[in-house]
Amino acid sequence: MSDIELQPALGPLPDLRITMKSLHVSATQAKHVATFPTFDQRAQILVALQQLQRGVAAFRQELADLRRRVVELQQSVVELKQGQLDLQEGQAGILECLQRFEDDSSRRAKLLEPFYGLNGQLIVDFPRSTADIGRLNGDGINALLVALGLEVTGTVAVRKARFKRYIGLVTSAG
């Protein structure tokens, strides 16, 4: 048995697919070397470089124009934000005016003008405000209803609601 020598273990084997691909790419690139410009074609190379320089110059000009437009857009954004702030201030002013108008209107609406009764005369002790209606007792509301020719039935609250509807006073509480 000593006649048989052991062979050393083999290392990693090359991947033949990768090797074939590499050889194919090298062969393809070698074909393109034939079209590589020679020194005799330096005029064509110079023209190509000049075209490239003109392209770079045009690109730089476009880049400068874009930068200018970005600055203009940023200024427009600032102006729009200022306009938005002005609009919000204007809206706040309008809301304040509306609130004052509503306050004035509600104060005026609380004052009542006296009605004429069935006899053609102004009703005596006609309430001057909605608060006065709230303070009326049974006799007071009855006198008003009789003067206007309305029914005098129901609770005091029902009679007050009837009176308010008759005079056109619309409230959430009736």
C-alpha positions in Angstrom: 0.0 0.0 0.0 2.9 2.3 0.2 3.0 2.4 -3.6 -0.1 4.5 -3.8 0.5 8.2 -3.3 -2.3 10.4 -2.1 -3.2 13.2 -4.4 -3.4 16.6 -2.8 -6.9 18.0 -2.5 -8.0 20.2 -5.4 -8.8 23.9 -4.7 -11.8 25.8 -5.9 -12.6 25.3 -9.6 -13.2 28.2 -11.9 -16.8 29.0 -12.9 -16.8 28.3 -16.6 -19.9 30.4 -17.3 -18.3 33.5 -15.9 -15.1 32.7 -17.8 -17.0 32.3 -21.0 -18.9 35.6 -20.4 -15.6 37.4 -19.8 -14.1 36.1 -23.0 -17.2 37.1 -24.9 -17.1 40.7 -23.5 -13.4 41.0 -24.3 -14.0 39.8 -27.9 -16.8 42.3 -28.3 -14.7 45.2 -27.0 -11.8 44.2 -29.2 -14.1 44.7 -32.2 -14.9 48.2 -31.1 -11.2 49.1 -30.9 -11.2 49.3 -34.7 -13.5 52.3 -34.6 -11.4 54.2 -32.0 -10.3 57.5 -33.6 -6.7 57.7 -34.7 -4.4 60.7 -34.6 -5.4 61.3 -38.2 -8.9 62.0 -37.1 -7.9 64.8 -34.7 -9.9 67.3 -36.6 -13.0 65.3 -35.9 -12.0 65.0 -32.2 -11.5 68.8 -32.1 -15.0 69.4 -33.6 -16.5 66.9 -31.1 -14.7 68.7 -28.2 -16.0 72.1 -29.4 -19.5 70.8 -29.6 -19.1 69.4 -26.1 -17.9 72.8 -24.9 -20.8 74.6 -26.5 -23.1 72.0 -24.8 -21.5 72.7 -21.4 -21.8 76.4 -21.9 -25.5 76.1 -22.8 -26.0 73.8 -19.8 -24.4 76.4 -17.5 -26.7 79.1 -19.0 -29.7 77.0 -18.4 -28.5 76.3 -14.8 -28.1 80.0 -14.2 -31.6 80.6 -15.6 -33.0 77.9 -13.3 -31.3 79.4 -10.3 -32.7 82.8 -11.2 -36.2 81.3 -11.5 -35.8 79.5 -8.1 -35.0 82.9 -6.5 -38.1 84.4 -8.2 -40.2 81.5 -7.0 -38.9 82.0 -3.4 -39.7 85.7 -3.6 -43.2 84.8 -4.9 -43.7 82.4 -2.0 -42.7 85.1 0.5 -45.2 87.5 -1.2 -47.9 84.8 -1.1 -47.3 84.2 2.6 -47.5 87.9 3.3 -50.7 88.1 1.3 -52.1 85.2 3.3 -51.2 87.0 6.5 -52.9 90.2 5.2 -56.0 88.2 4.3 -56.1 86.6 7.7 -55.9 90.1 9.3 -58.7 91.3 7.0 -60.8 88.3 7.9 -60.3 89.0 11.6 -61.3 92.6 11.0 -64.4 91.5 9.2 -65.3 89.0 11.9 -64.9 91.7 14.5 -67.2 94.1 12.6 -69.8 91.3 12.2 -69.6 90.6 15.9 -70.2 94.3 16.7 -73.1 94.4 14.2 -74.6 91.3 15.7 -74.2 92.7 19.2 -75.8 96.0 18.1 -78.6 94.1 16.4 -79.3 91.9 19.4 -79.4 94.9 21.7 -81.9 96.6 19.3 -83.9 93.4 18.9 -84.5 93.2 22.6 -86.3 96.5 22.6 -90.0 96.2 21.6 -92.3 98.7 20.0 -95.8 98.9 21.5 -98.7 97.4 19.6 -102.2 98.8 19.0 -105.0 96.9 20.7 -108.4 96.1 19.3 -109.6 99.5 20.3 -107.1 101.2 18.0 -105.1 102.7 20.9 -101.6 101.8 22.0 -101.7 99.0 24.6 -101.1 100.4 28.1 -98.1 98.8 29.9 -96.9 97.1 26.7 -93.5 95.5 27.6 -90.5 97.5 26.4 -88.1 94.5 26.2 -88.0 90.8 26.1 -86.9 90.9 29.7 -90.1 92.7 30.6 -92.1 89.9 29.0 -90.2 87.4 31.2 -91.2 89.4 34.3 -95.0 89.4 33.5 -97.3 87.7 36.0 -100.6 86.0 35.1 -102.7 89.2 35.3 -100.1 91.2 33.2 -100.0 88.6 30.4 -103.8 88.2 30.5 -104.3 92.0 30.0 -102.0 92.0 27.0 -103.7 88.9 25.4 -107.2 90.5 25.9 -106.1 93.8 24.4 -104.9 91.9 21.3 -108.0 89.6 21.1 -106.0 86.4 21.9 -107.0 83.4 24.0 -106.3 83.6 27.7 -106.0 79.9 28.3 -103.1 77.7 29.4 -100.3 78.2 31.9 -98.5 81.5 32.2 -95.6 80.1 30.2 -98.0 79.0 27.4 -99.7 82.4 27.4 -96.3 84.2 27.2 -95.2 82.0 24.3 -98.5 82.8 22.5 -97.9 86.5 23.1 -94.3 86.3 21.8 -95.4 84.4 18.6 -98.1 87.0 18.0 -95.7 90.0 18.2 -93.2 88.1 16.0 -90.6 87.5 18.7 -88.7 84.4 17.8 -86.7 82.9 20.6 -85.2 79.5 21.2 -87.0 79.3 24.6 -90.4 80.0 23.0 
